[in-house]
Each structure stands twice: as C-alpha cells, then as structure tokens.
Amino acid sequence: MPTKASKQLATFPNPNPERDYEISFECPEFTCLCPMTGQPDFATLHIRYVPDRLCVELKSLKLYLWSFRSEGHFHEAVTNRILDELVKATRPRQMTVVGDFYIRGGIHTVVTACHEKPRRPRKARQ
C-alpha cells in the first residue's frame, strides 16, 4: 500500500533538552500550485531549528510537505504556514524556514520566515 500525504506532524522527545543545538533539513522536492494559474511551483525548503522539548520526526515531515502538492499557495503564505505549523507541533526555541522557489515568470523568489521563543529573564543574584 503506497504512503499517503498527511497534515499530521509527529514529534519525539529531544534527547538533549539542556543544550542549545541546531537541526537543519534541506527539502529539495517541495511542490505546490500557483493559486493564480494552477501551474506547479517548485522549491527547496531549508528548515533550521533549535529544539526545546520536542523534535519533528522526519517521515511525518516528508508526508506533511507532500500534502501541499495539490494545493494552491502564494510563496509567502506557504512558507509562513509551514513555519507556523512546525512551531505549533514542536514549540522550538528558534526556527527558520526558507522557501527558495524556482524561477517563475523570470523572477526567483526566496521567502524567509523566523520564530524565536521569548526567553525568561534570569533572576539577579543577590
């Protein structure tokens, strides 16, 4: 039975939550549809994040990204939506999603969306 696209993002516990470290993914096969023409848009997504308590599971990320293939989205909207949904699932300390879209109409578009979790101020020592 073939694997199907899914909007569900699975997570697993961060094995080193006491440390800041960066996880990065390059997803060179992202596709969605132009909402104006219905033609396919192709992009490489770059996802970088510093996890807090949760990490995103890779197969679920792949199936999640596949779910956009038959949907119409503007570059700016889909990049920000992916960031929002990854942040909702993982609650990272920091996350950046870069959508590097292939040339369309002679224009190369790169959209960068960022999230940073507010840090709690440290109490002053007395």
BALOBA-1460 file (C-alpha; in Angstrom, 3 decimals):
// residues 126
<rec num="1" residu="m" x="0.000" y="0.000" z="0.000"/>
<rec num="2" residu="p" x="1.531" y="3.360" z="-1.005"/>
<rec num="3" residu="t" x="2.312" y="6.018" z="1.557"/>
<rec num="4" residu="k" x="-0.124" y="8.951" z="1.569"/>
<rec num="5" residu="a" x="0.401" y="12.645" z="2.206"/>
<rec num="6" residu="s" x="-0.643" y="13.855" z="5.661"/>
<rec num="7" residu="k" x="-1.034" y="17.115" z="7.572"/>
<rec num="8" residu="q" x="-0.027" y="15.343" z="10.822"/>
<rec num="9" residu="l" x="3.416" y="16.231" z="12.190"/>
<rec num="10" residu="a" x="4.779" y="13.620" z="14.599"/>
<rec num="11" residu="t" x="7.335" y="14.522" z="17.263"/>
<rec num="12" residu="f" x="9.661" y="12.754" z="19.667"/>
<rec num="13" residu="p" x="11.371" y="13.926" z="22.891"/>
<rec num="14" residu="n" x="14.536" y="15.974" z="22.452"/>
<rec num="15" residu="p" x="17.395" y="13.723" z="23.613"/>
<rec num="16" residu="n" x="19.400" y="16.743" z="24.880"/>
<rec num="17" residu="p" x="16.937" y="19.420" z="26.043"/>
<rec num="18" residu="e" x="19.513" y="21.006" z="28.351"/>
<rec num="19" residu="r" x="21.660" y="22.105" z="25.367"/>
<rec num="20" residu="d" x="21.091" y="24.525" z="22.504"/>
<rec num="21" residu="y" x="21.914" y="22.796" z="19.223"/>
<rec num="22" residu="e" x="20.662" y="23.282" z="15.695"/>
<rec num="23" residu="i" x="18.904" y="20.772" z="13.467"/>
<rec num="24" residu="s" x="18.699" y="21.562" z="9.768"/>
<rec num="25" residu="f" x="16.845" y="19.970" z="6.870"/>
<rec num="26" residu="e" x="17.086" y="20.589" z="3.150"/>
<rec num="27" residu="c" x="13.940" y="19.577" z="1.282"/>
<rec num="28" residu="p" x="14.662" y="19.965" z="-2.466"/>
<rec num="29" residu="e" x="11.429" y="18.410" z="-3.746"/>
<rec num="30" residu="f" x="8.768" y="20.761" z="-2.353"/>
<rec num="31" residu="t" x="5.889" y="21.458" z="-4.725"/>
<rec num="32" residu="c" x="2.600" y="23.308" z="-4.557"/>
<rec num="33" residu="l" x="0.388" y="25.002" z="-7.142"/>
<rec num="34" residu="c" x="0.274" y="28.633" z="-8.197"/>
<rec num="35" residu="p" x="-3.094" y="29.904" z="-6.926"/>
<rec num="36" residu="m" x="-3.425" y="32.178" z="-9.970"/>
<rec num="37" residu="t" x="-2.596" y="29.764" z="-12.828"/>
<rec num="38" residu="g" x="-2.780" y="26.293" z="-11.264"/>
<rec num="39" residu="q" x="0.693" y="25.554" z="-12.609"/>
<rec num="40" residu="p" x="3.165" y="23.757" z="-10.336"/>
<rec num="41" residu="d" x="5.649" y="25.718" z="-8.241"/>
<rec num="42" residu="f" x="8.870" y="24.021" z="-7.190"/>
<rec num="43" residu="a" x="11.102" y="24.970" z="-4.263"/>
<rec num="44" residu="t" x="13.867" y="23.863" z="-1.999"/>
<rec num="45" residu="l" x="12.859" y="24.359" z="1.622"/>
<rec num="46" residu="h" x="15.554" y="24.936" z="4.221"/>
<rec num="47" residu="i" x="14.374" y="24.334" z="7.778"/>
<rec num="48" residu="r" x="16.631" y="25.151" z="10.739"/>
<rec num="49" residu="y" x="15.638" y="24.979" z="14.376"/>
<rec num="50" residu="v" x="16.881" y="24.802" z="17.933"/>
<rec num="51" residu="p" x="14.593" y="22.305" z="19.666"/>
<rec num="52" residu="d" x="13.235" y="22.753" z="23.149"/>
<rec num="53" residu="r" x="11.441" y="19.629" z="24.412"/>
<rec num="54" residu="l" x="10.368" y="18.121" z="21.072"/>
<rec num="55" residu="c" x="11.896" y="17.284" z="17.688"/>
<rec num="56" residu="v" x="9.990" y="16.685" z="14.452"/>
<rec num="57" residu="e" x="10.020" y="13.128" z="13.098"/>
<rec num="58" residu="l" x="11.371" y="13.028" z="9.523"/>
<rec num="59" residu="k" x="8.887" y="10.717" z="7.820"/>
<rec num="60" residu="s" x="5.979" y="12.781" z="9.106"/>
<rec num="61" residu="l" x="7.750" y="15.930" z="7.855"/>
<rec num="62" residu="k" x="8.131" y="14.363" z="4.395"/>
<rec num="63" residu="l" x="4.446" y="13.357" z="4.267"/>
<rec num="64" residu="y" x="3.424" y="16.788" z="5.567"/>
<rec num="65" residu="l" x="5.397" y="18.546" z="2.809"/>
<rec num="66" residu="w" x="3.878" y="16.193" z="0.206"/>
<rec num="67" residu="s" x="0.417" y="17.339" z="1.302"/>
<rec num="68" residu="f" x="0.928" y="20.705" z="-0.413"/>
<rec num="69" residu="r" x="1.370" y="19.213" z="-3.914"/>
<rec num="70" residu="s" x="-2.244" y="19.652" z="-4.979"/>
<rec num="71" residu="e" x="-2.933" y="22.895" z="-3.091"/>
<rec num="72" residu="g" x="-2.670" y="26.465" z="-4.389"/>
<rec num="73" residu="h" x="-0.482" y="28.769" z="-2.289"/>
<rec num="74" residu="f" x="1.419" y="32.001" z="-2.733"/>
<rec num="75" residu="h" x="5.121" y="31.594" z="-1.878"/>
<rec num="76" residu="e" x="4.895" y="33.941" z="1.086"/>
<rec num="77" residu="a" x="1.805" y="32.276" z="2.523"/>
<rec num="78" residu="v" x="3.020" y="28.684" z="2.241"/>
<rec num="79" residu="t" x="6.436" y="29.458" z="3.776"/>
<rec num="80" residu="n" x="4.818" y="31.175" z="6.764"/>
<rec num="81" residu="r" x="2.201" y="28.433" z="7.123"/>
<rec num="82" residu="i" x="4.876" y="25.744" z="7.246"/>
<rec num="83" residu="l" x="6.749" y="27.728" z="9.916"/>
<rec num="84" residu="d" x="3.555" y="28.238" z="11.954"/>
<rec num="85" residu="e" x="2.582" y="24.568" z="11.838"/>
<rec num="86" residu="l" x="6.091" y="23.327" z="12.672"/>
<rec num="87" residu="v" x="6.276" y="25.783" z="15.591"/>
<rec num="88" residu="k" x="2.865" y="24.629" z="16.828"/>
<rec num="89" residu="a" x="3.952" y="20.966" z="16.706"/>
<rec num="90" residu="t" x="7.442" y="21.314" z="18.217"/>
<rec num="91" residu="r" x="7.486" y="24.584" z="20.245"/>
<rec num="92" residu="p" x="11.182" y="25.185" z="19.384"/>
<rec num="93" residu="r" x="13.484" y="27.765" z="20.931"/>
<rec num="94" residu="q" x="14.179" y="29.106" z="17.432"/>
<rec num="95" residu="m" x="13.106" y="28.141" z="13.931"/>
<rec num="96" residu="t" x="13.671" y="29.490" z="10.432"/>
<rec num="97" residu="v" x="12.014" y="28.260" z="7.249"/>
<rec num="98" residu="v" x="13.409" y="29.454" z="3.920"/>
<rec num="99" residu="g" x="11.414" y="28.798" z="0.761"/>
<rec num="100" residu="d" x="13.768" y="29.058" z="-2.230"/>
<rec num="101" residu="f" x="11.346" y="28.924" z="-5.166"/>
<rec num="102" residu="y" x="12.445" y="28.160" z="-8.702"/>
<rec num="103" residu="i" x="12.207" y="30.932" z="-11.275"/>
<rec num="104" residu="r" x="8.672" y="31.726" z="-12.412"/>
<rec num="105" residu="g" x="7.970" y="34.470" z="-14.915"/>
<rec num="106" residu="g" x="11.647" y="35.434" z="-14.841"/>
<rec num="107" residu="i" x="11.595" y="36.055" z="-11.074"/>
<rec num="108" residu="h" x="13.440" y="33.995" z="-8.459"/>
<rec num="109" residu="t" x="11.703" y="34.242" z="-5.069"/>
<rec num="110" residu="v" x="13.209" y="33.469" z="-1.660"/>
<rec num="111" residu="v" x="10.967" y="33.801" z="1.402"/>
<rec num="112" residu="t" x="12.439" y="33.620" z="4.929"/>
<rec num="113" residu="a" x="10.160" y="33.250" z="7.952"/>
<rec num="114" residu="c" x="11.528" y="33.179" z="11.523"/>
<rec num="115" residu="h" x="10.327" y="32.347" z="15.009"/>
<rec num="116" residu="e" x="12.082" y="32.845" z="18.335"/>
<rec num="117" residu="k" x="10.667" y="31.736" z="21.657"/>
<rec num="118" residu="p" x="10.806" y="34.530" z="24.237"/>
<rec num="119" residu="r" x="13.395" y="33.822" z="26.895"/>
<rec num="120" residu="r" x="12.518" y="34.255" z="30.541"/>
<rec num="121" residu="p" x="14.654" y="36.882" z="32.223"/>
<rec num="122" residu="r" x="17.107" y="35.425" z="34.717"/>
<rec num="123" residu="k" x="16.764" y="36.471" z="38.312"/>
<rec num="124" residu="a" x="19.554" y="38.690" z="39.555"/>
<rec num="125" residu="r" x="21.834" y="37.171" z="42.163"/>
<rec num="126" residu="q" x="21.937" y="38.894" z="45.494"/>
